[in-house]
Amino acid sequence: MSDTLLKRVTSIYTDKSINGWVRGIAWIGTAAVLYIIGNAIVKNINAAKSAADQAARQAQLDGEIASKMNGTGTDASGNAVPAQNPSYADSQYAAFADAIQNALSGCDFTPSATLLGILSDSGTAVYNVIQNINNDVDFLKLEKAYGLRTISKSWYCGYLSDITNADMETALTRVLDSQEISYLNNYMAGKGISYKF
């Protein structure tokens, strides 16, 4: 019985007595439905993976923040690092993260000349945030507040699509040029911050 039902359902694809246009539309419609369903499944799988990765990253950041605040961390040479305290409330780090996201969104056609200390408009906005970061705990709290975000881009900016599910480092390295990233990293290193973009 199920074999007969299967033949009836699939006959639209194979029965030569049915108009070729109707069979063609059936094939195209089926392909479209399968694409939509497959695309939705892939998006759900990727979203679940991103959520799991983000939760693991947030837990790692919490551990690093606690270690730095308790003074149990070590620097690159293995020397003990004294305890550090955050400079701001968590809401301020969220505001800094929003400012970085806004700076990276949209188009920025301004040039940068980092040898002269000139950054693009996006780079300048990020630099203005980084100036407020005083220690490793501040940097980690900023990174935690940033989490995963979408940077809105348009085709006329030279991007094929938005930058989705990007952490702060990924977003910065995708939008700013390598010289601006190096400039920001050197600035943070000069303040004694051991992390880099």
N, C-alpha and C positions, 0 to 999 in steps of 0.2 A: 504494500500500500504506500509506504513512504517512497519507494522507487517511482511509482506512478506520479506522486505529487512532485517529486524532484524533476521528472520529465516535463510536467506541465509548467513549472516555474522557469526552467531553463529553455523551454521551447522558443521563447521570444528571441533568444540569441542565435538559435540554430535552424529554426524552421524556415525553409526557403520560400514558403508560401506567404510569409509575412513580409510586407513592404521593407525594402532595404533601408530606407530612411528611419523607419520605426525601430528596426534592429540596431542601427547605428546610434540613434538617440538612447536606446536602452543600454548599450555598451558604454557610451559616454556618461550617462547618468549613474550607472553602477560604479564606474571608475571614480567619478566625483564623490559619490557617497563613501566609497572605500578610502579615498584620500582624506576626506574630512574626518572620518572616524579615526583613521591612523594618525593624522596630525594631532587630534585631540588626545589620543592615548600617549603619543610622544611628549606633548606639552605637559601632561599630568605627571609622567614619569620624570621629566626634567625638573618640574617644579618641586616634586617630592625630594629629588636628589639635592636640589639647591637648598631646600629647607633643612635637610639633614646636615649638609655641609655647613650651612650657616649656624646651625645649633652647635655643631662641633667647634666651629671657629669662635663663637661667642664664649663657649666654655673654656677654650684655650686662652682667650684674652682675659677672662675673669681670673684664671690661674696666674697668668703673668702679672696682672695688676696687683693681685694679692701678694705675690712674691716681691714685687717692687715696693709695695707699701709696707711690708713687714721687714724689708731689708735683708731678705734671704736670697736675692738674686746675685749674679756675678756678671762682670763685664767680659769683653772679648778675651782679655788676658787671664781670666779666671779669678780676678780679685773681687772681694766682696763689695757690693754696692750698698751705700747707706740707704736707709728707708727714705722713700719719697712720698709726698702727699699731693693729691690733686690740687690744682690751683683754682678750680671752679666747681660749681654745682653741675650735676649731670645734665640739667636743662641747657646750660651754656654750651656743653659739648655737642648737644643736639642742634643748637643754633649754628655752631661752627660747621657741623656736617651739612646742614641745609645750605649754608653760604657756599661751601665747596661745590655741592651739587648744582646750585644755581649758576655758579661761575663757569662750570663745565658744559652746561646745557646751551643749546642754540649754536649759532655760528660766531666764530671769532676770527676775523681776517686781519687782525693787527699783527704786525711782525714783532719778533723778539730779537734782542741783541744782548744776550746774557753777559758777554764780555764787558759791556758798558753798563750792566746792571739794569737793562731795559727788558721787561717781561711783556708778553702779550697781555691783553686785558684779562683773560682767564688766569694766566700765570700770576698777575698782580693781585687778583682777588684771592687766589689760594695763598700767596705769600702773606697777604694781610691777615689771614687766619693763622698761618704757621707762626707768625710773630708772637702770637699769644700762647704758644706751646712752650712751656718752660722746662719740662723734664719728660722722662720716659712714661711716667704714669699719665701725664696729660696726652701724650701721643697715643697711648693704648686706649685711653677713654674716648678720644676722638675717633679712632678706628672702630671701636665698638659702637659708638653712636652712629657712625656712618653705615655700618652693616652692609647690606646689599641694596643697591639702588639702581634706578634706570636713569640714564642720561639721555635726554631728548635731543636728537639730531635730525637733520633734514637732508635730503638728497643734494640740495644746493650748497650744503656745507661740505660736501665731499664724502658723505657717509651713505652707505647703502641702507642702513636702518639705525634705530636707537641702540645704544649700548645698554643691554639689559643684564640684570642680576650681577652687577659689577661691584666688587669691594672698592675701597678708596684707592688703593694702589693701582688696581687695574684701570679704574676710570681715569686717574691722573696720567698714567703712561699711555693710554689710548688717545687722550686729547692734547696733552702738552708735549712739546718736543723734548728730545733727550737732553738738550742743553738746559732747558728750564728745570727738568727733573734734577739734573746734576746740581744746578744752582740752589734749588730748595734743599737737597740733601746736604750740601756743603754748609748752608746756613744753619740747618739743624745740628750738624756735627759741631759747628762752632759754639753752639749753646750747650753742648754736652749730651745731646740726645743720641742714643746709640742705634735707633731705628732709621731705616731709609725707605724711600718709595721704590 
